[in-house]
Amino acid sequence: MVRRCVGGAEVMREQLVSLAETARLPHVRVHVVPLSAGAYGGLSGPFVIASSADNRTAGYLDTLLHGQVVSDPGDLVALTAAWENVRGEALSHRQSMELIREVAETWI
């Protein structure tokens, strides 16, 4: 959440500026889901889908109590569907970066 204050205004601004700088790297893409999206598949909690050089795929679910690595094909299909749902609600990289820079300026 780019608008929820965590750590104070200065921390928020620094974090958003740092995120914008990191997103300039050629292999980094940032996509913000706007509040107007309402409820969507990504609200269940953070997760990662990772692929190795030898085309193996695994997922990682981060929960309140512990993390969980998953490699079951059915679980990976469900994670991929959740990711597609998140991306479907998210702003484009360009729009996300514009929003991040705009909100960073409000944290003064």
Summary of the structure (lengths in Angstrom):
residues: 108
radius of gyration: 15.7
end to end distance: 17.0
largest distance: 46.4
contacts: 246
relative contact order: 0.23
helix: 48%
strand: 14%
